[in-house]
Amino acid sequence: MKPVAERRGYTHVFNALSRISSEEGFGALYKGLAPNILRGMSMNVGMMACSDQAKEMMLTVTGDDPKAPGLTTRIGAACAGGFFA
C-alpha cells in the first residue's frame, strides 16, 4: 500500500468516480481501456487456439465424431485451453 500521504482517500466508488472526473477530466476514467481490451482479446485468441488444437488431439485419442464430440473431449479441450492460454 502507498503511504498515507500519497493515498487519494476515496470514501466509496461514487466518490472516486466523481472526484476523478472533476479533478482529472471525464476521459481519465477510460485511461486503461485500450490496454485492457487488447489483453482480453489476446487471452481469448490464445484460449480459443489452444482449445481448438486440444480438441483435435482429443478427437483422435477418444475416437469421437468431430461433428458431435463427447463430453470428455469438450471438457478436456476446455481445460487445456484454459491451462495453456
Backbone bond lengths (Angstrom), bond angles and torsions (degrees), N, CA, C in turn:
res aa  C-N    CA-C-N  psi(-1)  N-CA   C-N-CA  omega(-1)  CA-C   N-CA-C  phi
1 M - - - 1.450 - - 1.521 110.29 -
2 K 1.295 114.12 154.71 1.456 119.36 177.33 1.524 109.93 -74.93
3 P 1.324 115.50 155.76 1.465 117.86 173.95 1.533 110.49 -62.70
4 V 1.310 116.18 158.30 1.468 121.39 -175.62 1.528 111.54 -57.21
5 A 1.305 118.18 -36.14 1.474 121.22 -177.79 1.529 111.74 -67.65
6 E 1.342 118.12 -25.67 1.468 121.33 -177.15 1.521 113.37 -96.62
7 R 1.297 118.99 -5.91 1.466 122.00 -179.97 1.520 110.28 -74.23
8 R 1.305 115.95 152.05 1.461 120.54 -177.94 1.514 112.72 -87.32
9 G 1.315 118.42 -22.31 1.459 121.68 174.54 1.517 115.05 73.52
10 Y 1.335 117.94 39.11 1.461 120.01 175.70 1.523 108.97 -71.41
11 T 1.321 116.14 138.39 1.463 119.54 -179.74 1.526 111.91 -90.38
12 H 1.328 117.72 -31.63 1.463 122.73 177.03 1.518 108.19 -160.20
13 V 1.323 116.78 175.48 1.458 120.83 -173.01 1.534 112.17 -63.66
14 F 1.320 117.70 -38.24 1.461 119.24 -179.68 1.522 111.31 -69.42
15 N 1.326 117.37 -32.58 1.457 121.62 173.98 1.523 109.63 -64.33
16 A 1.327 116.36 -42.25 1.464 120.26 178.94 1.522 110.98 -64.05
17 L 1.329 117.70 -45.19 1.466 120.83 179.90 1.527 111.88 -62.00
18 S 1.317 116.92 -44.63 1.464 119.05 -178.60 1.525 111.52 -69.50
19 R 1.334 117.34 -40.24 1.465 119.06 -179.70 1.524 111.94 -68.67
20 I 1.316 117.46 -40.79 1.465 119.66 179.31 1.515 110.25 -64.31
21 S 1.331 117.37 -45.39 1.464 118.99 -178.62 1.522 112.49 -67.60
22 S 1.337 118.20 -32.29 1.465 119.24 179.71 1.527 112.64 -82.15
23 E 1.334 117.60 -36.61 1.466 120.34 -177.51 1.524 113.30 -83.66
24 E 1.337 116.97 -38.21 1.467 119.97 -175.12 1.518 113.24 -111.35
25 G 1.313 117.79 -8.70 1.460 121.76 -177.81 1.521 110.53 98.40
26 F 1.335 114.93 155.44 1.463 120.64 -176.22 1.526 112.12 -62.21
27 G 1.312 117.38 -33.10 1.465 121.29 -179.50 1.512 113.69 -65.20
28 A 1.317 117.64 -20.35 1.464 121.12 179.76 1.519 111.40 -65.95
29 L 1.329 117.26 -23.20 1.465 120.24 177.72 1.530 111.31 -67.80
30 Y 1.326 117.64 -19.14 1.460 122.34 -176.58 1.526 112.52 -111.12
31 K 1.327 118.77 20.21 1.465 121.37 -176.96 1.523 112.89 -58.91
32 G 1.298 118.76 -44.31 1.457 121.60 -175.95 1.505 114.79 -95.76
33 L 1.324 117.78 14.88 1.457 120.69 -175.29 1.528 112.81 -66.14
34 A 1.329 118.10 -49.45 1.463 120.66 -176.94 1.530 112.40 -62.31
35 P 1.341 120.34 -47.55 1.460 118.67 177.50 1.525 113.01 -62.59
36 N 1.315 117.29 -34.70 1.458 120.49 179.55 1.526 111.18 -68.75
37 I 1.318 117.22 -39.70 1.460 120.94 176.94 1.519 110.13 -64.92
38 L 1.333 117.47 -43.83 1.465 120.68 179.17 1.525 111.51 -63.75
39 R 1.324 117.57 -38.53 1.456 121.29 177.28 1.526 110.38 -63.54
40 G 1.311 116.44 -45.16 1.456 120.51 179.98 1.518 112.17 -64.01
41 M 1.324 116.51 -41.32 1.467 120.22 179.17 1.520 111.03 -65.03
42 S 1.324 117.60 -44.29 1.465 119.40 -178.91 1.525 111.48 -67.09
43 M 1.319 117.68 -36.52 1.469 120.09 176.75 1.525 110.87 -64.93
44 N 1.324 117.16 -42.77 1.465 120.05 179.36 1.519 112.00 -65.03
45 V 1.324 117.08 -41.89 1.463 120.26 178.72 1.525 110.06 -63.97
46 G 1.324 116.90 -42.74 1.463 120.17 178.62 1.511 112.38 -63.36
47 M 1.326 116.83 -43.35 1.464 119.73 178.99 1.519 111.75 -65.88
48 M 1.314 117.54 -40.73 1.456 120.30 -179.89 1.520 111.30 -66.43
49 A 1.332 117.36 -41.22 1.456 120.51 179.85 1.528 111.17 -65.85
50 C 1.330 116.40 -44.97 1.471 120.02 178.85 1.517 110.91 -65.75
51 S 1.310 116.58 -40.75 1.457 120.66 179.85 1.525 111.26 -64.86
52 D 1.313 116.78 -41.23 1.465 120.67 179.25 1.523 111.37 -65.40
53 Q 1.325 116.26 -43.43 1.463 120.17 178.26 1.530 110.92 -64.90
54 A 1.324 116.63 -41.76 1.464 120.49 178.80 1.519 110.98 -66.14
55 K 1.324 117.19 -35.02 1.457 120.64 178.43 1.520 110.60 -64.58
56 E 1.328 116.77 -42.28 1.465 119.81 177.61 1.525 111.01 -62.02
57 M 1.326 116.61 -41.50 1.459 119.95 179.37 1.530 111.35 -68.29
58 M 1.329 116.67 -40.44 1.463 120.27 179.50 1.528 111.36 -66.74
59 L 1.322 117.68 -33.81 1.457 120.64 178.01 1.524 111.32 -62.94
60 T 1.327 116.16 -39.37 1.465 118.38 178.64 1.523 111.21 -70.31
61 V 1.329 117.49 -34.46 1.471 120.76 -179.44 1.527 111.11 -72.36
62 T 1.345 116.41 -46.24 1.459 120.00 -175.84 1.515 113.20 -85.29
63 G 1.323 117.56 -20.48 1.462 120.89 -178.85 1.519 113.29 75.66
64 D 1.321 117.55 20.76 1.467 121.32 179.52 1.517 111.09 -72.15
65 D 1.332 114.77 160.91 1.457 121.80 174.69 1.527 108.23 -75.23
66 P 1.341 118.99 128.53 1.477 120.62 -179.43 1.525 113.56 -60.32
67 K 1.340 117.69 -27.39 1.464 119.99 -179.41 1.522 112.00 -79.64
68 A 1.341 117.30 -22.43 1.468 120.73 179.98 1.526 108.96 -140.68
69 P 1.351 117.10 73.99 1.472 118.92 -178.60 1.525 111.52 -68.04
70 G 1.319 115.04 149.68 1.460 120.35 179.97 1.514 112.08 -77.47
71 L 1.322 114.20 175.14 1.463 120.80 -177.95 1.527 111.17 -63.56
72 T 1.324 117.17 -39.68 1.466 121.16 179.65 1.527 110.87 -60.75
73 T 1.308 116.08 -43.30 1.473 120.68 179.45 1.520 110.91 -64.56
74 R 1.309 117.41 -45.41 1.472 120.97 -177.92 1.523 111.81 -66.50
75 I 1.331 117.05 -43.96 1.463 119.81 -179.95 1.525 111.00 -68.00
76 G 1.323 116.82 -42.23 1.470 119.83 178.37 1.505 112.75 -61.97
77 A 1.347 116.87 -42.12 1.462 120.29 179.26 1.526 111.15 -67.07
78 A 1.329 117.30 -38.89 1.470 120.44 179.23 1.523 110.74 -66.91
79 C 1.321 117.27 -40.28 1.471 120.69 178.14 1.524 111.02 -64.73
80 A 1.324 116.84 -43.53 1.458 120.04 178.94 1.522 111.82 -64.73
81 G 1.342 116.41 -41.87 1.463 120.16 178.16 1.524 111.98 -61.96
82 G 1.313 117.36 -41.58 1.459 120.74 178.65 1.509 113.01 -70.50
83 F 1.326 116.41 -34.43 1.469 119.97 -178.45 1.515 111.97 -72.75
84 F 1.321 117.61 -44.46 1.459 120.74 -173.39 1.524 113.49 -85.63
85 A 1.302 118.87 -18.71 1.458 119.88 -178.69 1.465 111.20 -90.98
